[in-house]
Amino acid sequence: MDTDDLSEEVYKGIIIKSDLFHHDLALQFGVLSSNCINESEYLEKSLLMITEWESDIELAIDEIFFDNYPQIKRFKSVLKEIKESIKDVQKIPIGKRTYEKW
């Protein structure tokens, strides 16, 4: 799937939130979408990816950011915010989520 297929709630809660923090982080979530067949899988894989990063935060920073490394404390904080956004969206039935009409 493509990031264009994500609901507005997911796009704002993950892609926009991560891009406001650092574009390199948003790239990670954008690339992840291409490995998912639907939004539910994307949300689950996003949570798993965040959990993996949190298990070794310094390694994650080295692997994610190409330059202008963020502070560890701020990175942890934004990951927590994104996780909360994901969990909030998961509570919304798919039929109630907003999708952009083309």
C-alpha positions in Angstrom: 0.0 0.0 0.0 1.0 3.6 -0.3 0.9 6.4 2.2 -1.9 8.0 0.1 -4.1 5.0 1.0 -3.9 5.8 4.8 -6.8 7.4 6.5 -6.4 11.0 7.5 -6.2 9.9 11.2 -3.3 7.6 10.6 -1.5 10.0 8.2 -1.7 12.8 10.8 -0.9 10.7 13.8 2.1 9.0 12.2 3.4 10.6 9.0 2.8 14.2 9.9 3.8 13.9 13.6 7.1 12.1 12.7 7.8 14.6 9.9 7.4 17.5 12.2 10.0 15.9 14.4 12.4 14.9 11.7 12.0 14.1 8.0 14.3 11.0 8.3 11.8 9.5 10.8 8.9 10.1 8.5 10.8 8.3 5.8 10.9 5.2 7.9 7.2 5.2 8.4 6.6 6.0 4.7 8.7 3.1 3.5 7.0 0.7 6.0 3.7 1.4 4.3 4.9 -0.2 1.1 5.4 -3.5 3.0 1.8 -3.6 4.2 -1.4 -4.8 2.6 -3.8 -2.6 4.6 -4.0 0.0 7.3 -4.5 -2.4 10.2 -1.3 -4.2 9.2 0.5 -0.8 8.9 -0.5 0.2 12.4 0.6 -3.1 13.9 4.0 -3.0 12.1 4.4 0.6 13.1 4.0 -0.4 16.7 6.5 -3.3 16.3 9.0 -1.0 14.7 8.7 1.5 17.5 9.1 -1.2 20.1 12.3 -2.4 18.3 13.7 1.1 18.3 12.9 1.6 21.9 14.8 -1.6 22.8 18.1 0.0 21.6 17.5 3.7 21.2 21.1 4.7 20.3 21.3 2.1 17.5 17.9 3.3 16.2 19.2 6.9 16.1 22.3 5.8 14.2 20.2 3.8 11.7 17.4 6.2 11.1 18.9 9.7 11.0 21.3 10.6 8.2 22.5 13.8 9.9 21.3 16.3 12.5 20.8 13.6 15.2 18.0 14.3 17.6 18.3 14.3 21.4 17.6 10.9 22.8 15.0 12.3 25.3 13.1 14.1 22.5 13.2 11.0 20.3 11.8 8.8 23.0 9.1 11.4 23.6 8.0 11.5 20.0 7.9 7.7 19.7 5.6 7.7 22.8 3.4 10.3 21.1 3.2 8.3 17.9 2.4 5.1 19.8 -0.4 6.9 21.6 -1.7 8.1 18.2 -1.7 4.6 16.8 -3.5 3.2 19.8 -6.1 6.0 19.5 -6.7 5.3 15.8 -7.0 1.6 16.4 -10.0 2.3 18.6 -11.8 4.0 15.6 -13.6 1.5 13.4 -12.2 1.5 9.9 -15.6 2.5 8.5 -15.5 5.6 10.7 -12.0 6.8 9.6 -11.7 9.6 7.1 -10.2 8.8 3.7 -9.4 11.4 1.1 -11.6 11.1 -1.9 -9.9 11.6 -5.3 
